[in-house]
Each structure stands twice: as structure tokens, then as C-alpha cells.
Amino acid sequence: MSALTILRSYAQKSHPETLPPSVLLEFTDSTITIFDAYPKSVFHFLILPRVKPPLTIFELASLRTVLKTDKDHARAVLDNLGEEAKKVERQIREEMIKRYGYEWNIWTGFHAAPSMEHLHLHVLSADMCSPAMKLKKHYNSFHPSRGFFLSLEEMRALKASTYEPLLKEYLACWRCGAGMKNMPTLKTHLQEEWDKEAKAKKAKLERKRKRDDVHGEAGDAKRHASEKEQELQS
């Protein structure tokens, strides 16, 4: 089984529960959600439409082939992916809080010219800080404003040749726009940017905790004074 068709093989399974837990996150009657084998962010999942009538594996090959089918069928596929994406986003946010104590943005979208067969929706955290983020084309393929990563709302069927040149564009930070000479420099910069965001969010949480503590102490003091006054009156 080639890497090119592995997603298609997953989508054809009548019993997705047989997939190993390192691959499968969850499945529904219409979708399968898996862990990206080479995650490009801290959290990165793929949602696949399962191969079931009325659509065939060929019609589910890509965003373009899906959008060429009957309008209602195409809408159903995309609606199912969108509903599952909402569930996955909630799980990611819960895990963010559990691991890091705060949340950050999540991106949901398709590659305009995907490298693997079978339609798949990416759901990933907005950090792109991962050991698997190694090449310029990896980075540019998820850059939120380069035009290669199509959000669920922006999707449309256009030629791959329109988008492939975008993978070769110069490297620039998706947060601040600063140009980078190579991937190692970019990865270091992205980590620094994410660390700054984490520090700011943790500081905000700490300030809130201190305010809550102060208010709690003030409330305790007020209650204590009230109780003391009642004792004196009695």
C-alpha cells in the first residue's frame, strides 16, 4: 500500500475500529478522523469522508472531484466534514487546556492541490511548531494567507496549476510577516513567537488568578468582620 493511497484505504474500511489507536481518533457513519502521520503543528488531524453510495472512490478523490458531482451530494459531504471538524476542534481545545492551561487558534481547511488521494480536511492548531515541519512546501501549504490552504468556507474547484507555484514562494512568518532565509531560521522564529504567545497567555491567567485571590481574601475579611459584629451585638 503506497503512501499516496493510504487515506483511500482507510476511507473504504467497513470497520474503522480495526485501525490502530495510533491512527484512528474516531469515526461516524459518514466520516473517519485520523491523526496526521506527520503532524505540522502540535495538534493535527485529518477528517475523511467514508466511501459509501451514492458517491464512489473516484468522486471522493479530491475537493475538485467532489464539487463536480451532484450539488446536493457535494454539500452533504462537506457538511458532514464540517460537523466532525467542530467536534475535533472541541477536543483539541480541551487538550490545549489540559496540557498548556490556555487555548490558541485552530485552522480547518483543504490543500488546493493535495499530495494524497482521497478528500481530506485538515484540522490543526495555529502554531506550525512540529518536528515534521521541515520543508518550505510544508510551511507554505498551511500558511493561512498564501492561498494554498483553503478554508472550509473558501473552498472551490480550481486547477492545481493555479496553486502549486504558491508552495515555492519566499518564506515569511504567518504571524508577523517577517521574511526568513531558510526553514531552520523560520522554525526557530515560529517557536519564539509561540513561546511569546504562551508567556503572554500564562501571565494573563496568573493576573486573573491573583485578582480572584484578592477578591476572595477581601470577601473573607468582610464576612469575618460581619460575623464579629454579629457576635458583639449578641
MARPA-807104 format. One line per 2 residues: number of its first residue (from 1); their letters; for each residue z, x, y of N, C-alpha, C. Coordinates in steps of 0.1 Angstrom, whole numbers, plus 5000, padded with zeros to 4 digits. Each point is the difference from the previous one (the first is absolute). Layout:
REM MARPA-807104
NUM	a	Z/X/Y/Z/X/Y/Z/X/Y; ...
REM end
This chain:
REM MARPA-807104
1	ms	5000/5008/4988/5000/4992/5012/5000/5009/5012; 4990/4998/5009/4999/5009/5012/5009/4994/5011
3	al	5003/5009/5009/5009/4996/5012/4992/4990/5008; 4987/5001/5000/4992/4991/5008/5002/4985/4996
5	ti	5002/4998/4987/5000/4986/4995/5014/4996/4995; 5010/5008/5002/5014/4997/4995/5005/4987/5006
7	lr	4997/4997/5013/5005/4988/5006/4994/4988/4993; 4987/5001/4997/4993/4989/4994/5006/4997/4986
9	sy	5004/5010/4993/5006/4998/4987/5014/4993/5001; 5007/5003/5010/5013/4994/5003/4998/4985/5003
11	aq	4990/4997/5008/4997/4986/5005/4995/4991/4988; 4995/5007/4990/4994/4992/4988/5011/4997/4990
13	ks	5012/5006/5001/5010/4998/4990/5005/4985/5000; 5000/4995/4988/5005/4986/4999/5016/5000/4999
15	hp	5005/5012/4997/5015/5001/4999/5004/5013/5009; 5001/4998/5013/5003/5011/5009/5014/5006/4997
17	et	5009/4992/4994/5013/5005/4997/5000/5012/4990; 4989/5003/4994/4999/5011/4991/4998/5013/5007
19	lp	4997/4999/5013/4998/5012/5008/5014/5007/5002; 5000/5013/5000/5013/5007/5001/5007/4998/5014
21	ps	5013/5000/5001/5007/4997/5012/4997/5010/5011; 4994/5012/4997/4996/5009/5010/4987/4996/5007
23	vl	4993/4990/4994/4988/4995/5005/5002/4987/5006; 5006/4991/4993/5001/4985/5004/5012/4998/5009
25	le	4998/4993/5011/5011/4995/5008/5003/4986/4996; 4989/4991/5001/5002/4986/4996/4986/4994/4998
27	ft	4999/4988/4995/4988/4993/4999/5002/4985/5001; 4989/4993/5004/5000/4985/5001/4988/4996/4991
29	ds	4998/4987/5001/4988/4995/4992/4987/5005/5006; 5000/5004/5013/4988/5004/5007/4999/5014/5004
31	ti	5011/5007/5000/5001/5014/5005/5008/5009/4992; 4997/5013/5001/5008/5011/4994/5004/5010/5011
33	ti	5012/5003/5001/5005/5010/5010/5004/5013/4993; 4995/5011/5004/5003/5013/4993/5004/5010/5011
35	fd	5007/5010/4995/5003/5012/5008/4988/5008/5002; 4997/5004/5012/4988/5009/5002/5004/5014/4992
37	ay	4991/5004/4992/5002/5012/4992/5001/5013/5009; 4994/4999/5012/5001/5012/5009/5004/4994/5014
39	pk	5012/4996/5002/5004/4993/5012/4998/5008/5012; 4995/4994/5011/4998/5008/5012/5011/4997/5010
41	sv	5010/4992/4997/5011/4998/5008/5013/4999/4991; 5011/4999/5006/5012/4999/4993/5000/4988/4990
43	fh	4994/4989/5005/4998/4988/4992/4985/4997/5000; 4994/4998/4988/4986/4997/4999/4997/4993/4987
45	fl	4994/4988/5002/4997/4991/4989/4986/4995/5001; 4994/4996/4988/4987/4994/5000/5001/4986/4994
47	il	4993/4991/5006/5000/4986/4994/4986/4997/4996; 4998/4996/4987/4987/4998/4995/4999/4985/4996
49	pr	4988/4994/5002/4997/4987/4995/4998/5001/4985; 5006/4991/4992/4997/5001/4986/4987/4994/4997
51	vk	4993/5005/4990/4987/4995/4996/5001/4987/4992; 4997/4989/5007/5000/4987/4994/4989/4991/5005
53	pp	4995/4991/4993/4990/4991/5005/5005/4993/5012; 4991/4997/5010/4986/5000/4999/4993/5013/5003
55	lt	5008/5010/5005/4994/5013/5004/5000/5010/4988; 4990/5009/5000/4999/5010/4990/5004/5014/5005
57	if	5001/5009/4991/5004/5014/5004/4990/5005/5011; 4988/4996/4999/4990/5005/5009/5002/4994/5014
59	el	5003/4988/5000/5003/4993/5013/5013/5005/5007; 5009/5005/4992/5013/5005/5005/5000/5015/5001
61	as	4988/5006/5000/4999/5015/5001/5005/5005/5013; 4997/4993/5011/5004/5005/5013/5001/4989/5010
63	lr	5005/5003/5012/5001/4990/5010/4986/4994/5004; 4990/5009/5000/4987/4995/5003/4994/4990/4990
65	tv	5002/5003/4987/4995/4991/4989/5008/4987/5000; 5013/5001/5003/5008/4987/5001/4995/4991/5011
67	lk	4997/5006/5011/4996/4992/5012/4986/4995/4998; 4993/5005/4991/4986/4995/4997/5000/4988/4991
69	td	5012/4997/4994/5001/4988/4991/5002/4987/5008; 5002/4990/4992/5003/4987/5007/5011/5001/5009
71	kd	4999/4994/5012/5010/5002/5011/5014/4996/4995; 5001/4989/4993/5013/4995/4996/5006/5009/4990
73	ha	4992/5006/4991/5005/5009/4990/5005/5013/5007; 4992/5005/5009/5004/5012/5007/5013/4998/5008
75	ra	5001/4988/5006/5012/4997/5008/5012/4999/4991; 4999/4995/4988/5011/4999/4990/5005/5013/4996
77	vl	4990/5010/4997/5004/5013/4996/5008/5007/5011; 4995/4999/5012/5007/5007/5012/5013/4993/5003
79	dn	5001/4987/4999/5013/4993/5002/5010/5004/4990; 4996/5002/4987/5009/5004/4990/5005/5014/5002
81	lg	4991/5009/5004/5004/5014/5003/5010/5000/5012; 4997/4991/5010/5009/5000/5012/5014/4995/4997
83	ee	5000/4990/4991/5014/4994/4996/5008/5011/4993; 4993/5007/4991/5007/5010/4992/5005/5011/5009
85	ak	4991/5004/5010/5003/5010/5010/5013/4997/5007; 5002/4988/5004/5012/4996/5007/5013/5002/4991
87	kv	4999/4997/4987/5011/5003/4991/5003/5015/4999; 4989/5008/4999/5002/5014/4999/5006/5006/5012
89	er	4995/4995/5012/5006/5005/5013/5015/4997/5000; 5004/4989/4996/5014/4996/5000/5008/5010/4991
91	qi	4994/5003/4988/5007/5010/4991/5001/5014/5006; 4989/5004/5007/5000/5013/5006/5011/5000/5011
93	re	5001/4990/5008/5010/5000/5011/5014/5000/4994; 5002/4993/4990/5013/5001/4993/5003/5014/4995
95	em	4990/5007/4995/5002/5013/4995/5002/5010/5011; 4993/4998/5011/5002/5008/5012/5014/5000/5005
97	ik	5006/4988/5001/5014/4998/5004/5009/5007/4990; 4997/4998/4987/5009/5006/4990/5000/5015/5000
99	ry	4988/5006/5002/4999/5015/4999/5003/5006/5014; 4995/4994/5010/5000/5007/5013/5009/4993/5011
101	gy	5004/4988/4998/5008/4993/5009/4993/4993/5012; 4987/5001/5000/4992/4994/5010/4986/4997/4995
103	ew	4992/4992/5008/4986/4996/4996/4990/5007/5009; 4988/5002/4995/4989/5003/5009/4988/4992/4996
105	ni	4989/5002/5007/4988/4992/4998/4994/5001/4986; 4992/4990/4996/4993/5000/4987/4985/4996/5003
107	wt	4991/5007/4994/4986/4997/5002/4994/4993/4988; 4992/4991/5002/4993/4993/4989/4985/4999/5002
109	gf	4992/5006/4992/4986/4999/5002/4991/5006/4989; 4987/5000/5002/4990/5005/4991/4993/5012/5005
111	ha	4995/5009/4992/4991/5010/5004/4986/4994/5001; 4993/5004/5011/4987/4994/5002/4990/5005/4989
113	ap	5002/5012/4995/4991/5005/4990/5010/5006/4989; 5005/4992/4991/5010/5004/4991/4995/5011/4990
115	sm	5009/5008/4995/4996/5011/4990/5002/4995/4986; 5006/4988/4997/5002/4996/4987/4994/4986/4998
117	eh	4995/4997/4988/4995/4987/4997/5011/4989/4998; 4997/4988/5005/5008/4989/5000/5008/4998/5013
119	lh	4999/4989/5006/5006/4997/5013/5015/5003/4999; 5005/5006/5010/5015/5003/5000/5005/5000/5015
121	lh	5011/4994/5002/5006/4999/5013/5011/5011/5001; 5000/5008/5010/5010/5010/5002/5012/4994/5008
123	vl	5012/5003/4995/5012/4996/5008/5008/5013/5000; 5002/5006/5012/5007/5013/5001/5008/5001/5013
125	sa	5010/5007/5000/5009/5002/5011/4993/5009/5010; 5002/4997/5013/4993/5007/5011/5007/5013/5003
127	dm	4998/5010/4992/5005/5014/5002/4990/5010/4996; 4993/4998/4989/4991/5009/4994/5006/5014/4998
129	cs	5013/4999/4996/5007/5013/4996/5002/5000/4985; 4991/5007/4993/5001/5000/4986/4993/5013/4995
131	pa	5005/5006/4989/4994/5012/4994/4985/4998/4997; 4996/4987/4997/4987/4997/4996/4990/4999/5011
133	mk	5005/5001/5013/4992/4999/5011/4995/5015/5003; 4989/5003/4995/4995/5014/5000/4987/5003/5008
135	lk	4991/4990/5000/4987/5003/5005/4997/4991/5013; 4991/5005/5008/4996/4993/5012/4996/4986/4997
137	kh	4992/4999/4989/4994/4986/4997/5011/4991/4996; 5011/5005/4993/5011/4992/4997/5006/4994/5012
139	yn	5003/5009/5010/5007/4996/5012/4991/4990/5008; 4988/5003/5002/4991/4992/5008/4997/4986/4994
141	sf	5001/5000/4987/4998/4987/4993/5011/4990/5002; 5012/5004/5005/5010/4991/5003/5004/5000/5014
143	hp	4993/5008/5008/5003/5000/5015/4998/4986/5005; 5010/4994/5007/4999/4985/5004/4990/4997/5010
145	sr	4995/5010/5007/4990/4997/5011/4987/5007/4999; 4997/5007/4988/4988/5007/4998/4989/4990/4996
147	gf	5003/4989/4994/4990/4990/4996/4996/5000/4985; 5006/5010/4993/4997/5000/4985/5010/4991/4993
149	fl	5012/4999/5005/5010/4992/4994/5000/4986/5006; 4995/4990/4993/4998/4987/5005/5012/4991/4996
151	sl	5007/4995/5010/5011/4991/4998/4995/4987/4993; 5009/4993/4994/4997/4988/4993/4992/4990/5010
153	ee	5004/5000/5013/4994/4991/5009/4986/5005/5005; 4998/5013/4999/4988/5006/5006/4989/5001/4989
155	mr	5003/4997/4988/4990/5002/4989/4987/4994/5002; 4990/5007/4997/4986/4994/5001/4991/5009/4991
157	al	4989/4994/4995/4991/5008/4991/4990/5008/5008; 5002/5013/5001/4990/5008/5007/4997/5012/4991
159	ka	4989/5007/5003/4995/5011/4991/5010/5012/5000; 5001/5006/4989/5009/5011/4998/4996/5012/5010
161	st	4987/5001/5002/4994/5011/5009/5006/4999/5014; 5004/4988/5004/5006/4998/5013/5013/5007/5001
163	ye	5007/5001/4989/5014/5005/5001/5002/5014/4994; 4992/5004/4991/5002/5013/4994/5001/5012/5010
165	pl	4992/5000/5011/5001/5011/5010/5014/5000/5006; 5007/4989/5000/5014/5000/5007/5010/5009/4993
167	lk	4997/5002/4987/5009/5009/4992/5000/5014/5004; 4989/5004/5007/4998/5014/5004/5003/5002/5015
169	ey	5005/4990/5007/5004/5002/5014/5011/5010/5001; 5002/5005/5013/5011/5009/5003/5013/4994/4996
171	la	5010/5009/4998/5013/4996/4996/5008/4997/5013; 5007/4988/5001/5008/4997/5011/5012/4991/4995
173	cw	5011/5003/5006/5012/4992/4996/4998/4985/5003; 5003/4992/4990/4998/4986/5002/5011/4994/5010
175	rc	5011/5007/5002/5011/4995/5008/4997/5004/5015; 4998/5013/5003/4999/5005/5014/4986/5004/5004
177	ga	4991/5001/4990/4986/5004/5003/4997/5014/5002; 5011/5009/4998/4998/5014/5001/4990/5006/4989
179	gm	4991/5008/5005/4991/5006/4990/5006/5011/4992; 4996/5001/4987/5005/5010/4991/4989/5008/4994
181	kn	5002/5013/4998/4989/5009/4996/4998/4999/4984; 5011/4997/4993/4998/4999/4985/5010/4991/4994
183	mp	4999/4997/4987/5009/4991/4994/5015/5005/4999; 5003/5013/4997/5014/5004/5000/5006/4998/5014
185	tl	4993/5003/5010/5006/4998/5014/5002/4985/5002; 4991/4992/4996/5001/4985/5002/5012/4995/4992
187	kt	5002/5005/4987/5011/4995/4992/5013/5004/5006; 5001/5012/5005/5013/5004/5006/5003/4991/5012
189	hl	4989/4998/5008/5002/4991/5012/5004/4986/4997; 4994/4994/4989/5003/4987/4996/5015/4999/4995
191	qe	5004/5010/4993/5014/5001/4996/5009/5000/5011; 4997/5009/5010/5008/5001/5012/5001/4986/5008
193	ew	4988/4994/5001/5000/4987/5007/5008/4989/4992; 4999/5000/4987/5008/4991/4992/5015/5003/5001
195	dk	5003/5013/5000/5015/5004/5001/5005/4995/5013; 4992/5001/5011/5005/4996/5013/5002/4985/5000
197	ea	4991/4993/4994/5002/4985/4999/5012/4997/4992; 5002/5007/4989/5012/4997/4992/5013/5003/5008
199	ka	5000/5011/5007/5012/5004/5008/5003/4990/5011; 4989/4995/5006/5002/4989/5011/5005/4987/4994
201	kk	4995/4997/4988/5004/4987/4994/5015/5001/4995; 5003/5012/4994/5014/5002/4996/5010/5000/5011
203	ak	4996/5006/5012/5008/5001/5011/5002/4986/5006; 4990/4992/4999/5001/4986/5005/5010/4992/4991
205	le	4999/5002/4987/5009/4993/4991/5014/5005/5002; 5002/5013/5003/5014/5005/5003/5005/4995/5012
207	rk	4992/4998/5011/5005/4994/5012/5004/4986/4998; 4992/4993/4992/5004/4986/4997/5013/4999/4992
209	rk	5002/5009/4991/5012/5001/4992/5012/5002/5009; 4999/5010/5009/5011/5003/5009/5003/4988/5009
211	rd	4989/4993/5005/5003/4988/5008/5007/4990/4992; 4996/4998/4988/5006/4990/4991/5015/5004/4998
213	dv	5003/5013/4998/5013/5004/4998/5009/4998/5012; 4994/5003/5012/5008/4998/5013/5003/4985/5001
215	hg	4990/4992/4998/5002/4985/5002/5010/4995/4989; 5000/5006/4988/5009/4996/4990/5014/5004/5004
217	ea	5002/5013/5005/5013/5004/5004/5005/4992/5012; 4991/4997/5009/5005/4991/5012/5004/4987/4995
219	gd	4993/4994/4990/5004/4987/4995/5013/5001/4993; 5002/5011/4992/5013/5001/4993/5011/5001/5010
221	ak	4998/5008/5011/5011/5002/5010/5003/4986/5007; 4989/4993/5002/5002/4987/5007/5008/4990/4991
223	rh	4997/5000/4987/5007/4992/4990/5014/5004/4999; 5002/5013/5000/5014/5006/4999/5008/4995/5012
225	as	4995/5001/5012/5007/4996/5012/5003/4986/5000; 4990/4992/4995/5003/4985/4999/5011/4997/4990
227	ek	5000/5007/4989/5010/4997/4990/5014/5004/5005; 5000/5011/5008/5013/5005/5006/5005/4990/5010
229	eq	4991/4995/5008/5004/4990/5010/5005/4988/4993; 4994/4995/4989/5005/4989/4993/5014/5002/4994
231	el	5002/5012/4996/5013/5004/4994/5011/4999/5011; 4997/5005/5012/5009/5000/5011/5003/4986/5005
233	qs	4990/4991/5000/5002/4986/5004/5008/4992/4990; 4999/5004/4987/5008/4993/4990/5014/5006/4999
REM end
